[in-house]
Amino acid sequence: MTNVHDLTVSQLAKKYLEDAIKNNDKVETDLYERELIRFVQWCRQGQILQELTPADIGNYTDFINGTGNTPQSSGRLLIIKEFLTYCKKNELIEKNLSQHVRRRKSKTNNITLTGPSMRKKTQLTPAGFKQLKEELEKLKAERVPLTQQIQKAAADKDVRENVPLEAAREQLGHTESRIRVLENTLMDATIIDLKKGGKKTVKLGSTISILEIDSKKRASYTLVSVTEAKPLEGRISDVSPMGKALYNRVKGDEFELNIAQGKSKFRILKVS
């Protein structure tokens, strides 16, 4: 019979989630699962949880805090703290590792985080969520060939002016950075229900047809979060000047906006 103290981080994380679901704990399973997977991947393969040290937990804390986003990092570390507390409480580990999870305190508010549901969510349209997921999968697929390029370029012992090596390293760095951004965004995202609230008022996900009254020019925009904004494709963010002007308005509303040619007046023709 396997000694519980010989169980790996992966095995105990799975047990923790199974028990949480069985006990009907108020746990957002998908969010907890994704963060525990992050922790498992950070540990070496086959890492026995009992063998982790307070220094290891401190290093993971620094790794998460290094993202610089206090609300997100606090929520992520809270999940790990709850997991380690569970392991100690159920005598699956001897050391109380949870006390070494150090969360940064927010300087902007005094909100007490009680779980990942307290973290600020990024709102995405269904199409935007799908596009970001596809981009993430594509970037992850690019990791292997980039790593192979680095290994091939590094085989050249004369690295003083090894342009291919530096180029491959730089590209891999950009790829890894974008992967982290996308993972963070998707993990904390909520998908907008386009059917909710009707189509009379401009909100995230709305498509709006407008008329510039003086020039009689027409344009159509889809209002999205800044994460999925693509102005050249008519997808403008709710924090852009036009997005702010349109938000919460209805068909028939008129408004003024400063554009490149000066102040201009617009009318909303349709909201869908």
Buried (B, 14 or more C-beta within 10 A) or exposed (E): EEEBEEBBBBBBBBBBBEEBEEEEBEBEEEBBBBBBEBBBEBBEEEBBBBBBEEEBBBEBBEEBBEEEBBBBBBBBBBBBBBBBBBBBEEEBBEBEBBEBBEBBEEEEEEEEBEBBEEBEEBBBBEBBBEBBBEBBEEBBEBEEEBEEBBEEBBEEEEEEEBEEBEEBBEBBEEBBEEBEBBBBBBBBBEBBEBEEEEBEBBBBBBBBBBBBEEEEEEEEBBBBBEBBBEEEEEBBBBEBEBBEBBBEBEBEBEBEBEEEEEEBEBBBBBBE
